[in-house]
Amino acid sequence: MTLVDLVVFDIAGTTVKDSDDVNQCVQDALLAAGIEISLPTINATMGLPKPVAIKKLLDDSGNAGDVERIHEDFVARMSHYYRTSPDVGAIEGAEQAFETLRKAGIKVTLDTGFSSDITSIILERLGWDDSVIDGAVSSDEVERGRPYPDMIHYHMNRFGLTDIARVAKVGDAPADLNEGSNAGCGFVIGVLGGTHNREQLSGHPHTHLVDTVRDVPALILGGDLS
């Protein structure tokens, strides 16, 4: 018997390749509005719902801007990237991790700071239908996105799960770890090599840090909660 009923994976940087492409689209949308913010500063907001991230970036930098308009520009840029870029693809080992966990009877789902229109493009591009994952939810489909636990609760409610200790959250950004911790997940797993490194993630609440998403099944199925 496994210790986990549900694993909630992040998308960009955790299961889908991201070579700073998301941050670049945010920066380009801000630049189009006449606002210059560095990529490292933008990276610190990764995982948050994008309108929330944009507002935070504007507020923290002392800039005024139309959050809705900048977000619409970001969505257009990000959608074009995921539709057309040859660089779009699953991170090595992600699909195998999904398959291994599902064969063990564990539900495999996704959550993200993207809006649902971007998420739909990604899933279609990669062919991630119900033969690959058990579901996905975007930040605009719940009342509150990360770091709040609403997206995790969404998946639990869908599958009739009640024990948060039997849920794992996996992601590459502080917002993912805070989401999992705020939910009370039994596993809160930070993935290195995405948008944040070990030093950047280690100060945020977690149960484990792993090098890549391919390490997740062995960790969960091995029952190591140390």
N, C-alpha and C positions, 0 to 999 in steps of 0.2 A: 504493500500500500504506500502510495506517495504521500509526502507531506504538503503537497501543493495541489490545488484544484484549478488555479487560474494564473497565467503569466501575462502581464500587461507590458508590452514592449513599446518603447518610443520608436519613431520613424527615422527622421533625418539624423545621421551621425551614429545611430545605434543599429538599425537594420537596413537602412538605405544609405548609399554612399553620399558623403557630403564633404567636398574639399573647399570649405568656406563659401559654398555657393549660396546658402541661405543668407549668411551675413552680408554677402556682396549684394544680393538683391535688396536687402533692407537699406544698406548704405546708398545704393543707386537711387532708391525711391526718396530717401532723405535729401540726397544731392539735387534731385530734380525739383525739390521744394526749397532749394537754396540753403540747406542745412548740412554742414560737414561734421561727421562724427566718425571716429576711428573704428576700424574693424575689431580690435580687442575690446573696446567699450561696448560695441554691439554684441559681441560674443557673450558678454556677461549676462545678457538677457535671453540667451537661447533657452528654448523650452517653454517660455511664457507665451500665453496667447499673443499673437502678433500685435493687435491693437494696444494691448497692455504694455508690451515691450516698447512700441513706438512712443506711447505717451510717457513712459518712464525715461526714455532717452531724451525726449524733448524737455521734460521737466528738469532732469539732472543736469542738462547742458545749458539751461536757461534760455532755450529757444521756444518761440511760439510757432505753432504750425497746426494745420488741419489734420488731425489724426485719421479721420475717416478717409480723407482724400489720399493721404500718404499710404494708408493701408491698401486702398484700392489699387494704387500704382504698384505696390509690392506684390499683391495677388496676381496682377497681370504679368509682371516680370517672372515671378516664380512659376506660374502656370506655363508660360512659354518655355522656360527652362526645362521643366519636367516633361513637357510634350515633345521637345525637339532635341535636347542635348544628347549626344552619344555617350556622355559620361554617366547618365542615369542608370543605376542598377542596384541590385541587392548587395549588401556587404557580404563578403565571402563567409560562408558558414551560417548565414541567417536562415535560409530556407531549410537547411539540414537541421538546424536547431528547432525550427517550428515542427518539422516532421517527427523528430525524436520525441519531443514533448507530447505531441498529439497522440502518437502511438502508445504513450504511457497513460493515456486517458486524461491528459491535462488540457484545458482550454487555452488557446493561444490567441491573444488579441493585441490590437495596437491602440495607442492614444498619442495625441500630438497637439502642439501649439498652433498648427496650421488650421485654417478654416476648412470646412468640408469640401469646398470646390477644389482646393489644391489636393486634398487627400484623395478624392475620387480620381483625379488625373494620375496620381502616383500608383494607386492600386490597379487601375486599368493598364497603365504602361507596363507594370511588372507582372500582370496576370495573377495578382493576389486575390483570388476569389475565395469562396467557401471551401474549395478543395485544398487551400493552402493555409488559411487562417480562419478563426472562428468569429471574427468581427473587428470593427474599427470604430473609433469615435474621435471627433474633432472638438476643439475647444469651443466652437460656436454652437455645439449641440447640447451643451450643458450650461447650467447657470454660471458656474465659475470654472475657469481653467486652472492650470498649475499656478501656484503650488498647492491649491486646494485639491481635495481627493474626489471631486465630483465625477471625473471621468472613470476612475477606478470603481466607484459605486455604481456607475452606469452599467459597466460590464457585469458586476456582481448581481445586480438586479435582473439583468437580462437572463442570466443562467440560474437564478434562484439560489445564489450562494450567500451565506450569512456569516461565515467565519473569516474575518480579515486576516487572521494569522495564517490561513492557508492560501494567501494570495501573494504573488511575487511581482514587484515592479522593477523594470530594467530600463536604464537610460544612460545617456552620456553627458547630461548637464545637471548642474545643481538643482534646477527646477524639478527634474525627474526624481531626484533623491528626496527633496523636500515633499513632493507629492506623495511618494510612497511612505515616508515617515509620518506625515500628517494623517494618512489613512490608517496607519498602524500595521502595515504589511509585515508578514513574517520574514520575507526576504526583500531587502531594498538593495539592489545590485547596480553599482556604477560600472559602466563600460568605458575603458580607456581607449585612446586612439581615435576617438570621435572629435568632438569640439573642445573637450577638456582633458587635461592630463591628470596624473595621480595627485600631484601637489594641489591642483585646483579643485579636485573632488574630495580629497581626504578630509577637509574641514567641514564637510556637510554630512548630515546623518545618513548612515548606510550600515548594512550588515556585511557586505562584501564589495570588493573591487576586483574586476576581472579584466584581462587584456582585451578580450573580444567577445562578441555575442556567441561565438561558437563554444565558449567555455560554460555557458549558462546551463545546458542540460545536465552535464556531469555534476555540477554544483547542486542543482535542485534534486536530481534523482538520487544523488549520493546522500541527501539528507543532512548535509553539513550546515548547521546553523551556528557554528562557533564564530 
